[in-house]
Amino acid sequence: MRKKIVAGNWKMNKTLPEAKSLLAEIDSYIQSNSSKCEVIVGIPFVYLENAKVNHKNLKVFSEDISEHKSGAYTGEVSAEMLKSVNVDGSIIGHSERRQYHKETDEQIGAKIKIALEYGLTPIFCNGEILEERKAGRHFDVVKKQTEVALFGLTAEEISKVIIAYEPVWAIGTGETATPEQAQEIHAHIRSLIADKYGKEVADSISILYGGSVKPSNAKEIFSKPDVDGGLIGGAALNINDFSALINTYSEI
């Protein structure tokens, strides 16, 4: 049975004292409550060395990673660096990295490959923008992103990847894909993997939904058969909302 996961992406938020406090609150909540999902927090690079957690179900991820092993790449952070501060994985290919830093599917694929090489778990993000959704191209867009970034991996490698589908038009806008739309795309992604690697591999991969998930809509979305949790933005920045999302799996 594949993992159910609630992952928070803090983005460019929180001072160090605030980050320490929130991480401690999340850690304490998981220790005090019977969690039926794995919890991931993606936090800014500068806080990773201070990100100490106690519960085995709480994982610390970076928000990005370099596709290069080392060298003259000012401002970049390598897989080896992340591994040396005990990071568990990395969010890779987030829509904001694609939009603001012009990351390509090829670069994202290289980042995933190097993360796996160093024993880090990648969360691979894909998803369409509003114009692509309106034009009915969302299936083709997600297919290309998935094939270019992931299909150079072996079956063993891809089975270690977490996928996060992000309808870009629903991030930070208050808009949310309906549970049916989320299920439709998640099933599409799983079928692409099944066609390439077989049903057993496809069924083992957790596919998260990332588009304005909040406590009021999480249960309906997370209940869909091909939705294995969420990649959470704004609602991950306070303990009340984030703990409510974690608790959703106690109600399904």
BAFI-3210 file (N, C-alpha, C; in Angstrom, 3 decimals, decimal comma, padded with zeros to 6 digits):
// residues 252
n [1|2|3|4|5|6|7|8|9|10|11|12|13|14|15|16|17|18|19|20|21|22|23|24|25|26|27|28|29|30|31|32|33|34|35|36|37|38|39|40|41|42|43|44|45|46|47|48|49|50|51|52|53|54|55|56|57|58|59|60|61|62|63|64|65|66|67|68|69|70|71|72|73|74|75|76|77|78|79|80|81|82|83|84|85|86|87|88|89|90|91|92|93|94|95|96|97|98|99|100|101|102|103|104|105|106|107|108|109|110|111|112|113|114|115|116|117|118|119|120|121|122|123|124|125|126|127|128|129|130|131|132|133|134|135|136|137|138|139|140|141|142|143|144|145|146|147|148|149|150|151|152|153|154|155|156|157|158|159|160|161|162|163|164|165|166|167|168|169|170|171|172|173|174|175|176|177|178|179|180|181|182|183|184|185|186|187|188|189|190|191|192|193|194|195|196|197|198|199|200|201|202|203|204|205|206|207|208|209|210|211|212|213|214|215|216|217|218|219|220|221|222|223|224|225|226|227|228|229|230|231|232|233|234|235|236|237|238|239|240|241|242|243|244|245|246|247|248|249|250|251|252]
n.u [000,846|000,625|002,307|000,597|000,756|001,377|002,621|004,403|005,156|007,134|008,075|009,288|009,275|009,045|011,106|014,191|013,698|010,885|010,669|011,932|010,154|007,686|008,404|009,002|006,473|005,043|006,434|005,939|003,167|002,829|004,068|002,330|-000,066|-001,763|-000,601|-001,681|-000,342|002,620|004,627|005,943|008,174|009,050|011,588|013,250|016,630|018,505|017,729|018,009|020,098|019,467|017,202|015,959|014,379|012,292|010,445|009,941|008,189|008,232|009,655|012,360|012,717|014,465|013,718|014,526|017,158|020,468|021,309|023,880|026,868|028,999|031,054|031,661|029,149|027,565|025,627|024,107|022,937|024,105|023,380|025,068|025,759|023,237|022,768|024,753|023,758|021,771|019,333|016,265|015,125|014,029|012,081|011,292|011,225|009,071|006,255|006,776|009,526|009,787|008,432|009,656|012,377|012,820|013,142|013,675|012,117|014,089|016,237|015,014|014,691|017,404|018,021|016,408|017,588|020,164|019,513|018,473|020,771|022,257|020,802|018,556|015,102|013,073|010,509|008,678|007,354|004,604|002,327|-000,290|-000,668|-003,144|-003,935|-003,284|-004,953|-007,473|-007,333|-007,583|-005,333|-004,175|-003,745|-001,809|000,284|001,031|001,757|004,042|005,781|006,110|007,173|009,615|011,035|011,068|011,198|013,679|014,620|015,306|013,130|013,409|014,466|012,435|010,435|011,085|010,423|008,348|005,399|003,981|001,116|000,367|-002,093|-001,443|-002,928|-004,403|-002,896|-002,303|-004,379|-006,806|-008,515|-009,517|-008,906|-011,554|-012,367|-012,856|-011,561|-008,929|-008,593|-008,890|-006,599|-004,563|-005,001|-004,418|-001,658|-000,709|-001,383|000,304|002,778|002,355|002,122|004,732|006,392|005,000|002,150|002,486|004,667|003,641|001,435|002,692|003,635|003,391|001,147|000,682|-001,625|-001,416|-002,704|-004,004|-004,969|-006,828|-008,026|-010,828|-011,400|-009,839|-010,467|-012,336|-010,817|-008,528|-009,722|-010,071|-009,281|-006,764|-005,379|-002,950|-002,424|-001,239|000,556|001,296|000,816|000,173|-001,424|000,349|001,810|001,007|000,364|-002,226|-003,822|-002,156|-001,883|-004,531|-004,813|-003,029|-004,432|-006,542|-006,310|-007,003|-009,648|-010,549]
n.v [-001,198|002,161|005,103|007,545|011,011|014,162|017,115|020,048|023,153|025,698|027,854|031,198|032,134|032,907|033,734|032,723|032,150|031,866|029,735|027,640|027,431|026,700|024,254|022,756|022,694|021,203|018,767|018,080|017,817|015,557|013,626|013,516|012,731|010,169|009,627|008,965|009,264|010,106|012,925|015,782|018,517|021,194|023,397|026,664|026,943|028,133|027,386|024,712|023,305|023,741|022,320|020,214|017,227|014,879|012,803|009,851|009,872|012,381|014,276|016,201|018,399|020,072|023,057|023,120|022,058|021,736|020,904|020,262|018,635|019,893|022,870|025,946|027,496|029,873|030,542|028,238|025,078|021,961|018,402|016,872|018,708|019,057|016,479|016,343|017,805|016,289|016,246|014,948|014,899|016,580|019,215|019,418|021,091|022,793|024,854|027,575|027,704|026,938|029,074|031,545|031,091|029,850|027,082|024,061|021,020|019,194|020,077|019,715|016,962|016,241|017,165|015,514|013,055|013,398|013,852|011,350|009,835|010,598|009,599|011,025|011,837|012,728|015,141|015,420|017,990|018,733|020,115|022,176|025,516|028,197|028,956|026,703|024,789|025,875|025,615|022,955|021,383|020,175|017,439|016,694|018,450|017,693|015,090|015,411|016,785|014,833|012,637|013,672|014,477|012,222|009,727|008,818|007,415|004,365|001,569|000,970|003,374|005,308|004,443|005,476|008,087|010,823|012,222|015,378|016,806|019,905|022,090|024,916|027,185|027,155|027,783|029,681|031,320|030,908|029,470|026,133|022,974|020,772|017,891|015,813|016,668|016,656|013,902|012,862|013,817|012,773|010,033|009,876|010,501|008,302|006,270|006,813|006,182|003,504|002,483|002,741|001,566|-000,470|-001,770|-002,427|-000,884|001,684|001,726|001,869|004,384|007,469|010,056|013,377|016,080|019,465|022,340|024,915|023,519|023,110|022,888|022,769|021,569|019,342|016,652|015,715|015,842|014,251|011,805|010,665|007,986|007,993|010,048|010,783|012,394|015,710|018,569|021,266|024,759|027,770|026,920|025,427|026,997|027,578|026,059|025,225|024,956|023,210|020,957|020,170|019,313|017,158|015,540|014,821|012,298|010,634|010,639|009,528]
n.w [000,000|-000,925|000,378|002,316|002,313|003,770|002,841|003,536|002,052|002,709|001,308|000,686|003,506|007,028|009,797|011,420|014,264|014,102|012,312|013,712|015,854|014,610|013,418|015,683|016,846|014,966|015,084|017,768|017,691|016,025|017,564|019,695|018,676|016,942|013,925|010,635|008,344|006,447|007,203|005,695|005,658|003,705|003,749|003,895|002,611|004,419|006,939|007,260|008,574|011,190|011,523|013,420|014,183|015,928|015,550|013,656|011,540|010,512|008,058|006,725|004,073|001,404|-000,512|-003,065|-005,301|-006,621|-010,010|-010,416|-009,255|-007,885|-007,813|-009,738|-009,167|-008,185|-005,363|-005,559|-004,206|-003,389|-003,768|-002,182|-000,184|001,017|001,941|003,855|005,950|006,868|005,468|004,184|001,651|-001,401|-002,796|-006,137|-009,228|-008,822|-009,622|-009,305|-009,496|-012,120|-013,362|-012,435|-012,552|-014,864|-015,206|-016,921|-018,128|-018,639|-016,991|-014,529|-014,542|-014,384|-011,843|-010,274|-010,787|-009,656|-007,015|-006,277|-006,619|-004,423|-002,373|-001,622|-001,346|-004,022|-004,533|-007,232|-009,121|-011,183|-013,670|-015,127|-016,557|-016,463|-019,089|-020,574|-019,432|-020,110|-022,842|-023,153|-022,996|-020,875|-020,243|-022,145|-021,525|-018,907|-019,454|-021,120|-019,335|-017,365|-018,778|-019,840|-017,539|-015,866|-017,216|-017,897|-015,838|-014,006|-013,238|-010,541|-009,592|-010,176|-008,548|-006,135|-006,194|-005,305|-006,546|-007,276|-008,274|-009,562|-010,245|-011,743|-011,963|-009,696|-007,504|-004,768|-005,490|-004,474|-005,936|-006,617|-007,980|-008,732|-006,703|-008,480|-010,825|-009,890|-009,316|-011,892|-013,292|-011,689|-011,997|-014,689|-014,711|-013,265|-015,019|-017,171|-016,067|-015,525|-018,114|-018,975|-016,981|-015,789|-013,972|-011,255|-010,335|-010,853|-009,134|-006,719|-006,285|-004,667|-005,298|-004,972|-004,357|-005,212|-004,757|-003,415|-001,100|001,831|005,270|004,995|002,530|002,268|003,029|001,142|-001,200|-000,588|-000,318|-002,769|-005,034|-006,381|-005,277|-003,051|-000,918|-000,030|-001,339|000,382|000,616|001,716|003,939|005,356|006,960|009,499|012,652|013,355|010,985|009,515|011,157|011,189|008,565|008,548|010,302|008,763|007,602|009,627|009,531|007,243]
ca.u [000,000|001,506|002,268|-000,181|001,737|001,030|003,897|004,300|006,185|007,119|008,472|010,182|008,560|009,521|012,439|014,721|012,922|009,559|010,829|012,194|008,922|006,704|008,887|008,830|005,035|004,653|007,052|005,209|001,818|002,917|004,398|001,196|-001,258|-001,519|-000,663|-001,843|000,354|003,953|004,601|007,162|008,229|010,056|011,903|014,329|017,989|019,277|017,271|018,071|021,016|018,805|015,924|016,071|013,079|012,408|009,543|010,377|007,229|008,408|010,835|012,750|013,130|014,789|012,738|015,149|018,455|021,197|021,547|025,329|027,434|029,807|031,718|031,485|027,716|027,312|024,266|023,454|023,112|024,233|022,848|026,026|025,586|021,983|022,968|025,647|022,987|020,739|018,058|015,695|014,750|013,944|011,008|011,977|010,369|007,868|005,800|007,424|010,872|009,605|007,994|010,566|013,772|012,816|013,636|013,130|011,884|015,396|016,939|014,303|015,076|018,785|017,963|015,840|018,615|021,250|018,944|018,418|022,145|022,737|019,894|017,519|013,805|012,559|009,100|008,642|006,138|004,170|001,014|-000,521|-001,110|-004,552|-004,158|-003,217|-006,181|-008,593|-007,184|-007,751|-004,026|-003,596|-003,245|-000,585|001,326|001,476|002,417|005,392|006,579|006,404|008,054|010,955|011,721|011,120|011,270|015,056|014,937|014,980|011,934|013,779|014,631|011,177|009,619|011,492|010,004|006,995|004,930|002,992|000,426|-000,028|-002,766|-000,799|-003,986|-005,059|-001,916|-002,327|-005,460|-008,070|-009,195|-009,101|-009,466|-012,528|-011,828|-012,954|-010,477|-007,690|-008,554|-008,720|-005,196|-003,748|-005,159|-003,688|-000,226|-000,433|-001,474|001,527|003,845|002,033|002,440|006,190|007,098|004,145|001,141|002,971|005,466|002,735|000,591|003,504|004,096|002,466|000,896|000,070|-002,297|-000,905|-003,395|-004,910|-005,587|-007,034|-008,800|-012,230|-011,598|-008,847|-011,033|-012,953|-009,743|-007,683|-010,494|-010,056|-008,417|-005,406|-004,801|-002,283|-002,063|-001,138|001,699|000,549|001,511|-000,223|-001,945|001,459|002,573|000,572|000,166|-003,636|-004,238|-001,343|-002,253|-005,855|-004,593|-002,442|-005,479|-007,543|-006,208|-007,654|-011,090|-010,879]
ca.v [000,000|003,331|006,042|008,774|012,041|015,582|017,836|021,506|023,927|027,003|028,880|032,201|032,620|032,607|034,017|031,532|031,801|031,393|028,417|026,688|027,276|025,933|022,885|022,112|022,466|020,080|017,578|017,780|017,347|014,194|012,748|013,442|012,253|009,013|010,076|007,894|009,662|010,668|014,383|016,375|019,974|021,767|024,670|027,387|026,411|028,679|026,816|023,248|022,762|023,867|021,605|018,968|016,643|013,647|011,726|009,202|010,163|013,765|014,385|017,561|018,520|021,399|023,536|023,022|021,392|021,990|019,756|020,060|018,022|020,900|023,721|027,398|027,768|030,757|030,566|026,934|024,154|020,635|017,231|016,487|019,661|018,738|015,207|016,556|018,373|015,295|016,473|013,693|014,968|017,912|019,557|019,680|021,437|023,528|025,785|028,872|027,549|026,949|030,393|032,647|030,733|029,260|025,701|023,200|019,631|018,517|020,434|019,078|015,557|016,121|017,361|014,289|012,011|013,613|013,644|009,905|009,351|010,881|009,021|011,984|011,575|013,884|015,400|015,995|018,770|019,006|020,744|023,115|026,877|028,424|028,967|025,316|024,133|026,384|025,101|021,501|020,763|019,789|016,061|016,670|019,177|016,846|013,925|015,817|017,065|013,569|011,811|014,258|014,545|010,960|008,461|008,367|006,663|002,942|001,270|001,081|004,788|006,059|004,000|006,270|009,466|011,283|013,164|016,347|017,506|021,270|022,945|026,187|028,182|027,037|028,001|031,029|032,099|030,566|028,514|024,758|021,973|019,935|016,561|015,002|017,087|016,153|012,458|012,620|014,028|011,810|008,740|010,018|010,381|006,915|005,421|007,040|005,412|002,087|002,127|002,710|000,742|-001,539|-001,373|-002,573|000,307|002,845|001,667|002,070|005,774|008,434|011,252|014,387|017,212|020,736|023,507|025,540|022,573|023,661|021,942|022,665|020,753|018,265|015,308|015,345|015,634|013,128|010,560|010,128|006,800|008,221|011,181|010,183|013,444|017,043|019,471|022,369|026,037|028,681|026,229|024,771|028,019|027,679|024,724|024,846|024,458|022,074|019,784|019,734|018,563|015,872|014,779|014,394|010,857|009,905|010,734|008,882]
ca.w [000,000|-001,041|001,498|002,344|002,670|003,828|002,722|003,563|001,349|003,377|000,341|001,279|004,681|008,381|010,329|012,078|015,457|013,693|011,692|014,798|016,633|013,842|013,266|016,989|017,034|014,101|015,672|018,997|017,325|015,508|018,690|020,622|017,979|016,084|012,537|009,661|007,114|006,616|007,127|005,146|005,623|002,815|004,393|003,218|002,759|005,541|008,200|007,227|009,579|012,487|011,465|014,177|014,513|016,709|015,133|012,410|010,480|010,074|007,202|006,351|002,680|000,876|-001,487|-004,389|-005,296|-007,864|-010,891|-010,468|-008,051|-007,194|-008,795|-009,741|-009,362|-007,050|-004,834|-005,668|-003,088|-003,988|-003,066|-001,144|000,910|001,701|002,633|004,994|007,066|007,195|004,794|003,692|000,245|-001,988|-003,737|-007,409|-010,363|-008,413|-010,660|-009,134|-010,059|-013,583|-013,796|-012,132|-012,835|-016,211|-015,176|-017,953|-017,729|-018,684|-015,753|-013,425|-014,593|-013,899|-010,390|-009,701|-010,914|-008,699|-005,679|-006,056|-006,509|-003,069|-001,391|-001,250|-001,973|-004,758|-004,846|-008,577|-009,337|-012,553|-013,709|-016,218|-016,262|-016,789|-020,533|-021,043|-018,983|-020,910|-024,215|-023,125|-023,231|-019,587|-020,279|-022,942|-020,786|-017,803|-020,073|-021,537|-018,143|-016,689|-019,613|-019,969|-016,247|-015,120|-017,944|-018,017|-014,629|-013,981|-012,446|-009,129|-009,266|-010,201|-007,414|-004,966|-006,439|-004,983|-007,564|-006,810|-009,360|-009,215|-011,228|-011,423|-011,870|-008,392|-006,443|-004,221|-006,087|-003,824|-006,803|-006,379|-008,884|-008,039|-006,419|-009,697|-011,713|-009,306|-009,536|-013,327|-013,662|-010,943|-012,671|-015,960|-014,401|-012,873|-016,219|-017,943|-015,412|-015,721|-019,503|-019,130|-015,989|-015,284|-012,989|-009,884|-010,034|-010,834|-007,938|-005,503|-006,236|-004,075|-006,101|-004,113|-005,010|-004,701|-005,294|-002,448|-000,167|003,169|006,070|004,576|001,318|002,198|003,156|-000,129|-002,183|-000,174|-000,383|-004,138|-005,031|-006,883|-004,555|-001,892|000,022|-000,596|-001,190|000,960|000,687|002,783|005,120|006,062|007,680|010,891|013,196|013,413|009,672|009,074|011,962|010,717|007,329|008,952|010,954|007,774|007,347|010,716|009,294|005,956]
c.u [000,878|001,268|001,267|000,725|001,080|002,350|003,639|005,465|006,142|007,453|009,389|009,451|009,294|010,951|012,931|013,959|011,530|009,629|011,065|010,919|007,899|007,129|008,713|007,363|004,551|005,174|006,282|003,818|001,855|003,238|003,202|-000,058|-000,888|-001,710|-000,745|-001,214|001,769|003,851|005,970|007,063|009,379|010,362|013,097|015,715|018,651|018,873|017,503|018,978|020,400|017,526|016,054|014,674|013,298|011,573|009,944|009,427|007,298|009,734|011,084|013,297|013,595|013,732|013,265|016,479|019,158|021,277|023,030|025,833|028,225|030,363|031,345|030,043|027,229|025,839|023,539|023,779|023,057|023,584|023,767|025,933|024,335|022,118|023,792|024,945|021,725|019,351|017,576|015,380|014,624|012,702|011,670|010,960|009,097|007,528|006,462|008,862|010,796|009,313|009,076|012,013|013,923|013,388|012,920|012,897|013,194|016,215|016,323|014,626|016,477|018,832|017,424|016,883|019,703|020,753|018,927|019,815|022,692|021,767|018,841|016,228|013,320|011,029|009,105|007,304|005,849|002,793|000,949|-000,912|-002,533|-004,817|-004,157|-004,448|-007,362|-008,553|-007,350|-006,458|-003,422|-003,053|-001,912|000,577|001,906|002,214|003,854|006,288|007,031|007,395|009,470|011,706|011,954|011,466|012,681|015,504|014,658|013,700|012,222|013,893|013,289|010,272|009,955|011,065|008,575|006,615|003,906|002,395|-000,058|-000,790|-002,329|-001,830|-004,696|-004,100|-001,951|-003,432|-006,776|-008,906|-008,667|-009,702|-010,485|-011,869|-011,854|-011,862|-009,127|-007,546|-008,267|-007,258|-004,283|-003,811|-004,408|-002,185|000,118|-000,475|-000,249|002,673|003,609|002,391|003,948|006,842|006,278|003,260|001,666|003,789|004,553|001,897|001,361|003,884|003,021|002,376|000,089|-000,620|-001,800|-001,594|-004,435|-005,691|-005,675|-007,918|-010,227|-012,449|-010,719|-009,482|-011,619|-011,894|-008,937|-008,401|-010,480|-008,990|-006,988|-004,746|-004,254|-001,821|-001,916|000,219|001,094|001,397|001,094|-000,672|-000,868|002,203|002,074|000,148|-001,298|-004,109|-003,470|-001,682|-003,629|-005,735|-003,987|-003,529|-006,531|-007,511|-006,720|-009,169|-011,517|-010,947]
c.v [001,243|004,309|007,162|009,848|013,412|016,344|019,334|022,151|025,349|028,153|029,915|032,893|032,185|033,103|032,748|031,195|031,258|029,989|027,342|026,388|026,414|024,480|022,107|021,799|021,282|018,770|017,129|017,234|015,890|013,207|012,518|012,857|011,106|009,412|008,883|008,262|010,082|012,176|014,876|017,883|020,396|023,172|025,349|026,837|026,845|028,081|025,311|022,662|022,799|023,041|020,232|018,468|015,303|012,497|011,168|009,480|011,598|013,894|015,849|017,551|019,947|021,776|023,482|022,311|021,740|020,725|019,431|019,463|019,021|021,834|025,185|027,752|028,586|030,738|029,244|026,057|022,725|019,547|016,808|017,413|019,324|017,453|015,420|017,201|017,544|015,616|015,158|013,717|016,405|018,042|020,015|020,009|022,154|024,576|027,154|028,841|027,562|028,359|031,454|032,364|029,964|027,845|024,861|021,792|018,849|018,818|019,729|017,590|015,322|016,274|016,108|013,175|012,171|013,467|012,160|009,321|009,523|010,396|009,973|011,665|012,810|013,940|016,117|016,689|018,932|019,653|021,842|024,497|027,062|028,352|027,548|024,526|024,564|025,852|023,589|020,740|020,180|018,364|015,982|017,349|018,299|015,609|014,271|016,059|015,770|012,736|012,362|014,180|013,180|009,721|008,046|007,551|005,185|002,752|001,407|002,545|005,510|005,654|004,761|007,729|009,676|012,299|014,102|017,062|018,856|021,909|024,378|027,295|028,157|027,270|029,463|031,901|031,910|029,628|027,111|023,876|021,156|018,598|015,655|015,362|016,581|014,661|012,125|012,745|013,039|010,429|008,737|009,836|008,933|005,989|005,590|006,204|003,918|001,633|001,966|001,656|-000,424|-001,063|-001,444|-001,363|001,529|002,884|001,915|003,534|006,687|009,665|012,227|015,453|018,505|021,927|024,042|024,520|023,238|022,701|021,735|021,784|019,504|016,875|014,831|015,048|014,381|011,783|009,924|009,026|007,013|009,449|010,666|011,218|014,770|017,680|020,823|023,631|026,829|028,008|025,473|025,730|028,286|026,308|024,303|024,255|023,193|020,815|019,265|018,919|017,194|014,957|014,270|012,896|010,000|009,847|010,034|007,375]
c.w [000,000|000,118|001,252|002,941|002,725|003,888|002,729|002,838|001,902|002,434|001,023|002,427|005,941|008,637|011,022|013,359|015,112|013,100|012,753|015,578|015,894|013,691|014,576|017,255|016,205|014,676|016,913|018,686|016,866|016,631|019,611|019,997|017,051|014,629|011,589|008,322|007,475|006,430|006,658|005,288|004,714|003,292|003,705|003,569|004,069|006,887|008,302|008,312|010,979|012,579|012,121|014,541|015,197|016,170|013,772|011,254|009,979|009,330|006,828|004,930|002,402|-000,154|-002,923|-004,209|-006,610|-008,710|-011,016|-009,164|-007,218|-008,261|-008,674|-010,099|-008,169|-006,651|-004,893|-004,452|-003,634|-003,146|-001,934|000,069|001,731|002,513|003,902|006,184|007,331|006,644|004,180|002,195|-000,212|-002,860|-005,027|-008,505|-009,991|-009,468|-010,538|-009,611|-011,593|-014,074|-013,634|-012,498|-014,147|-016,235|-016,228|-017,405|-017,717|-017,424|-014,548|-013,374|-014,059|-012,383|-009,693|-009,695|-009,854|-007,264|-005,339|-005,867|-005,090|-001,985|-000,874|-001,998|-002,721|-004,710|-006,188|-008,796|-010,823|-012,524|-014,751|-015,721|-016,790|-018,293|-021,099|-020,629|-019,850|-022,338|-024,284|-023,318|-021,955|-019,577|-021,017|-022,205|-019,684|-018,336|-020,450|-020,326|-017,473|-017,482|-019,646|-018,640|-015,616|-015,929|-018,329|-016,820|-014,820|-013,167|-010,957|-008,713|-009,199|-009,038|-006,131|-005,073|-005,927|-006,054|-006,935|-008,021|-008,854|-010,369|-010,938|-011,241|-010,509|-007,234|-006,014|-004,766|-005,349|-004,668|-006,508|-007,453|-008,092|-007,706|-007,646|-010,690|-011,200|-009,564|-010,990|-013,745|-012,948|-011,589|-013,999|-015,738|-014,061|-014,087|-017,111|-017,382|-015,606|-017,132|-019,706|-018,237|-015,441|-014,140|-011,551|-009,463|-009,908|-009,564|-006,651|-005,287|-005,663|-004,977|-005,250|-004,951|-004,383|-005,322|-004,338|-001,616|001,202|003,961|005,582|003,350|001,263|002,196|001,822|-001,192|-001,847|-000,261|-001,768|-004,254|-005,501|-006,274|-003,234|-000,871|-000,682|-000,395|-000,844|001,019|001,904|004,061|005,886|006,973|009,096|011,379|013,185|012,083|009,289|009,869|011,565|009,436|007,623|009,510|009,979|007,563|008,506|010,510|008,008|006,139]
res [m|r|k|k|i|v|a|g|n|w|k|m|n|k|t|l|p|e|a|k|s|l|l|a|e|i|d|s|y|i|q|s|n|s|s|k|c|e|v|i|v|g|i|p|f|v|y|l|e|n|a|k|v|n|h|k|n|l|k|v|f|s|e|d|i|s|e|h|k|s|g|a|y|t|g|e|v|s|a|e|m|l|k|s|v|n|v|d|g|s|i|i|g|h|s|e|r|r|q|y|h|k|e|t|d|e|q|i|g|a|k|i|k|i|a|l|e|y|g|l|t|p|i|f|c|n|g|e|i|l|e|e|r|k|a|g|r|h|f|d|v|v|k|k|q|t|e|v|a|l|f|g|l|t|a|e|e|i|s|k|v|i|i|a|y|e|p|v|w|a|i|g|t|g|e|t|a|t|p|e|q|a|q|e|i|h|a|h|i|r|s|l|i|a|d|k|y|g|k|e|v|a|d|s|i|s|i|l|y|g|g|s|v|k|p|s|n|a|k|e|i|f|s|k|p|d|v|d|g|g|l|i|g|g|a|a|l|n|i|n|d|f|s|a|l|i|n|t|y|s|e|i]
***
